[in-house]
Amino acid sequence: MIELLSLHPPAKDGRSFKYGNIGYNAASLALEKAVGKNWKDLLANEIFSPLGMNSTTGYASKTAVDRLAQPYGVEAVGFK
């Protein structure tokens, strides 16, 4: 897991911010190791189902493409 951090070094000036999912990726790996369950199944069983969130899942692969959240817009330099 610690190897993932090398893919996202800190900003050279120490003040810049660039969004990334590294924190969520590291947290999901640590969670799976701690509880011995897949984080997607854990979310479904502990959060989504009890709250009646029947259209919410951690599995993008199990969701119809037209139901996936999409960015507002895409430009040559990124998302808008």
URSUL-V794860 format. One record per residue. RES is the residue in one small letter. PHI is phi as a letter, one per 30 degrees, with the letter a starting at -180 (* if undefined). NEAR is the number of other ideal C-beta (glycine too) atoms within 12 Angstrom. D_FIRST is the distance of its C-alpha to the first C-alpha in Angstrom with 2 decimals. Layout:
res->(RES:RES)
phi->(PHI:PHI)
near->(NEAR:NEAR)
d_first->(D_FIRST:D_FIRST)
This chain:
res->(m:i:e:l:l:s:l:h:p:p:a:k:d:g:r:s:f:k:y:g:n:i:g:y:n:a:a:s:l:a:l:e:k:a:v:g:k:n:w:k:d:l:l:a:n:e:i:f:s:p:l:g:m:n:s:t:t:g:y:a:s:k:t:a:v:d:r:l:a:q:p:y:g:v:e:a:v:g:f:k)
phi->(*:d:d:d:d:d:d:b:d:d:d:d:d:i:b:d:b:b:d:a:c:e:d:d:d:d:d:d:d:d:d:d:d:d:c:i:b:d:d:d:d:d:e:d:d:c:b:d:d:e:d:i:d:d:c:c:a:d:c:d:d:c:c:d:e:d:c:d:d:b:d:e:a:b:c:e:c:k:d:c)
near->(18:12:11:19:15:10:13:18:13:14:11:8:8:8:8:10:9:14:11:16:14:21:15:17:20:21:18:24:21:16:22:20:14:13:16:10:17:17:26:22:21:20:25:22:18:17:17:19:16:12:13:9:15:10:15:21:23:24:17:14:10:15:15:11:10:7:13:15:12:12:10:9:10:10:9:7:7:11:11:10)
d_first->(0.00:3.80:5.35:5.70:7.84:10.10:11.16:12.55:14.51:16.98:20.48:22.85:25.44:23.17:25.01:24.00:22.04:20.36:18.98:15.61:13.45:10.15:10.90:11.75:8.82:6.48:9.59:10.14:7.13:8.19:11.69:11.67:10.62:13.25:15.99:15.59:16.52:15.48:15.04:17.82:20.16:19.50:20.51:23.51:24.70:24.19:24.91:26.41:28.88:30.23:30.86:32.57:30.21:31.22:30.34:26.74:23.75:20.06:21.12:22.40:23.40:25.78:27.46:30.50:29.93:32.74:31.03:27.73:27.49:28.28:28.31:31.75:32.30:30.86:32.32:31.95:29.75:27.55:28.05:31.10)
